[in-house]
Amino acid sequence: MAVLVGAGCATGGPAAMNHFPPSAGSAPSANLVIISATYGSGTNFADVTERVNDLIHQPNVEFFSRPEWLHADPTPGWNKTPVIVYEFKGRRHIFSTGEGGRVCVDLLIQQTD
């Protein structure tokens, strides 16, 4: 499993935290499909697929692997890891980062190179 932390993400600023539906044909997120996303540690994981999908398809948004962003805290007080399974241009990939790690479309696509 590859782990990427701190690579280039576009910073969206305060306006980027609002939800904007993706534009039809908008690149590059139009070619990215979130298959599943979990967040947790040990044997306690929460399904955060819907939340990650919503965040990742907002224009120029980056978010962080934290309970307040993912709306889940399956192991309070413990460090957690998101595991995101996604497809980009028809190929399946897995992304993971540590607690507080940055997540954005650019990181997911960069991992596919």
C-alpha positions in Angstrom: 0.0 0.0 0.0 1.5 3.4 -1.0 1.4 6.3 1.4 1.7 9.9 0.3 1.8 12.7 2.8 2.3 16.4 2.1 2.5 16.5 -1.7 1.0 19.4 -3.6 -2.7 20.0 -3.1 -4.4 23.2 -4.3 -5.5 25.1 -1.3 -9.1 26.2 -1.7 -9.4 28.7 1.2 -12.6 29.4 3.1 -14.9 29.3 0.0 -13.6 25.9 -0.9 -15.2 24.5 2.3 -18.7 25.0 0.9 -20.2 22.3 -1.2 -20.2 22.8 -5.0 -21.4 19.9 -7.2 -18.8 18.9 -9.8 -19.2 20.4 -13.2 -20.0 18.0 -16.0 -16.8 17.0 -17.7 -14.6 18.9 -15.2 -11.1 17.5 -15.0 -9.4 15.9 -13.3 -12.0 14.7 -10.6 -14.4 13.7 -13.4 -12.1 10.7 -14.1 -11.8 9.8 -10.4 -14.4 7.4 -8.8 -14.3 6.7 -5.0 -15.0 3.0 -4.6 -14.8 2.9 -0.8 -13.3 4.8 2.1 -12.8 3.8 5.7 -11.3 5.6 8.7 -10.1 4.1 11.9 -7.5 2.0 13.6 -7.1 -1.5 15.0 -10.4 -3.3 14.4 -12.6 -0.2 14.6 -13.3 1.5 11.3 -16.1 3.7 10.1 -17.4 3.8 6.5 -16.7 7.4 5.3 -17.2 6.7 1.6 -20.0 9.2 1.1 -18.1 11.9 3.0 -14.9 11.4 1.1 -16.7 11.3 -2.2 -18.5 14.6 -1.4 -15.2 16.3 -0.4 -13.1 15.0 -3.2 -15.5 16.2 -5.9 -15.6 19.8 -4.7 -13.5 22.2 -6.8 -10.0 22.8 -5.5 -10.7 21.3 -2.1 -8.2 19.6 0.2 -9.1 18.0 3.5 -7.3 16.4 6.3 -7.5 12.9 7.9 -9.2 14.1 11.1 -12.6 13.3 12.8 -14.0 16.8 12.2 -13.4 16.5 8.4 -14.6 13.0 8.0 -17.5 13.2 10.5 -16.5 10.0 12.2 -14.3 9.0 15.2 -14.4 5.3 15.6 -11.5 5.2 18.1 -11.6 8.5 20.2 -8.1 9.4 21.5 -6.3 7.1 19.1 -4.5 8.0 15.8 -6.6 6.8 12.8 -5.9 6.2 9.2 -8.1 6.7 6.1 -8.0 4.0 3.5 -9.4 5.2 0.2 -10.0 2.8 -2.7 -10.6 4.6 -6.0 -10.5 4.3 -9.7 -8.8 6.8 -12.0 -9.2 6.3 -15.8 -10.4 2.8 -15.2 -7.6 1.6 -13.0 -8.0 0.9 -9.3 -5.7 2.4 -6.6 -5.4 2.6 -2.8 -4.5 5.7 -0.9 -3.7 5.9 2.8 -2.2 8.6 5.0 -1.7 9.1 8.7 -3.8 11.1 11.2 -3.9 14.7 10.1 -2.6 13.9 6.6 -3.7 15.9 3.6 -6.1 14.5 1.0 -7.0 16.0 -2.4 -7.6 15.1 -6.0 -4.1 16.0 -7.0 -2.6 13.6 -4.4 -4.8 10.7 -5.6 -4.0 11.3 -9.2 -0.3 11.8 -8.5 -0.2 8.3 -6.9 -1.4 6.8 -10.2 1.7 7.8 -12.1 
